[in-house]
Amino acid sequence: MFTITRDEKRCVGCGECVVICPQSQAGTSKPVLVSPGPGEIPLVSCIENCIQCMSCLDVCRASAILFAGAHIIPRLVANRVLEDQVRRIL
């Protein structure tokens, strides 16, 4: 079974995982990740919509995100628009 967990002790609440997730963008009816508010720990909301791109894992500066049971697929193309959004936050 596929799961996404985060280590609440390591998570700094930056929200970068929510920004980079293609399935959590504004207008998504059932986002995978949601941020309750600035500085708060993001929640896994709808794991069924996760496409297992692992962008959230890549961008997590605290290494607080863990995947279990994921089908690892090589990523050949980076989504430049999402990368630019994260860079603006940093």
C-alpha positions as a printed NumPy array, in Angstrom:
array([[  0.   ,   0.   ,   0.   ],
       [  1.31 ,   3.444,  -0.978],
       [  1.619,   6.065,   1.761],
       [  3.125,   9.5  ,   2.239],
       [  4.154,  10.454,   5.735],
       [  6.061,  13.364,   7.158],
       [  8.155,  13.615,  10.241],
       [  6.433,  16.353,  12.216],
       [  9.562,  16.869,  14.293],
       [ 11.618,  17.631,  11.167],
       [  9.027,  19.575,   9.15 ],
       [  9.618,  23.333,   9.321],
       [  6.224,  24.257,   7.864],
       [  7.636,  26.07 ,   4.828],
       [  4.875,  24.761,   2.515],
       [  7.219,  24.206,  -0.434],
       [  5.882,  20.664,  -0.847],
       [  2.374,  22.053,  -1.397],
       [  3.629,  24.614,  -3.935],
       [  5.603,  22.068,  -5.991],
       [  2.954,  19.312,  -5.979],
       [  1.202,  19.263,  -9.378],
       [ -1.832,  17.646,  -7.749],
       [ -2.156,  20.368,  -5.093],
       [ -2.284,  23.464,  -7.282],
       [ -4.943,  26.145,  -6.929],
       [ -8.23 ,  24.991,  -8.378],
       [ -7.604,  21.302,  -7.678],
       [-10.789,  19.871,  -6.203],
       [ -9.038,  17.19 ,  -4.134],
       [ -5.436,  18.269,  -3.483],
       [ -2.913,  15.728,  -2.27 ],
       [ -1.257,  18.19 ,   0.125],
       [ -2.836,  21.165,   1.878],
       [ -1.306,  23.818,   4.076],
       [ -3.493,  24.89 ,   7.009],
       [ -1.683,  28.222,   7.144],
       [  1.7  ,  29.947,   6.998],
       [  4.262,  28.148,   9.138],
       [  1.95 ,  25.204,   9.828],
       [  2.713,  21.608,   8.926],
       [  1.11 ,  20.584,   5.596],
       [ -1.377,  17.732,   5.695],
       [ -1.786,  14.779,   3.334],
       [ -5.362,  15.351,   2.216],
       [ -6.165,  13.073,  -0.739],
       [ -3.436,  10.495,  -1.311],
       [ -5.574,   8.831,  -4.018],
       [ -4.735,  11.747,  -6.342],
       [ -0.964,  11.448,  -5.857],
       [  0.841,  10.657,  -9.121],
       [  4.003,   9.662,  -7.23 ],
       [  6.187,  12.217,  -8.99 ],
       [  8.019,  12.71 ,  -5.676],
       [  8.532,  16.417,  -6.307],
       [  7.591,  17.082,  -2.684],
       [ 10.319,  14.694,  -1.551],
       [ 12.879,  16.45 ,  -3.764],
       [ 12.029,  19.944,  -2.553],
       [ 11.777,  19.176,   1.173],
       [ 14.754,  20.928,   2.745],
       [ 14.171,  19.207,   6.097],
       [ 13.932,  15.69 ,   4.61 ],
       [ 10.649,  15.33 ,   6.465],
       [  8.688,  13.533,   3.712],
       [  8.738,   9.764,   3.421],
       [  7.238,   7.564,   0.718],
       [  6.378,   3.912,   1.357],
       [  5.15 ,   1.453,  -1.258],
       [  5.732,   3.909,  -4.121],
       [  6.333,   2.805,  -7.672],
       [  9.482,   4.716,  -8.482],
       [  9.375,   5.975, -12.056],
       [ 12.343,   7.931, -13.455],
       [ 11.457,  11.558, -14.014],
       [ 12.726,  12.697, -17.383],
       [ 11.143,  16.132, -17.616],
       [ 11.072,  18.728, -14.843],
       [  8.114,  21.064, -14.603],
       [  9.847,  24.44 , -14.96 ],
       [  6.784,  26.462, -13.969],
       [  6.559,  24.722, -10.597],
       [ 10.315,  25.006, -10.067],
       [ 10.077,  28.757, -10.668],
       [  7.259,  29.043,  -8.107],
       [  9.362,  27.31 ,  -5.459],
       [ 12.403,  29.457,  -6.248],
       [ 10.312,  32.571,  -5.601],
       [  9.49 ,  31.259,  -2.111],
       [ 13.139,  30.594,  -1.329]])
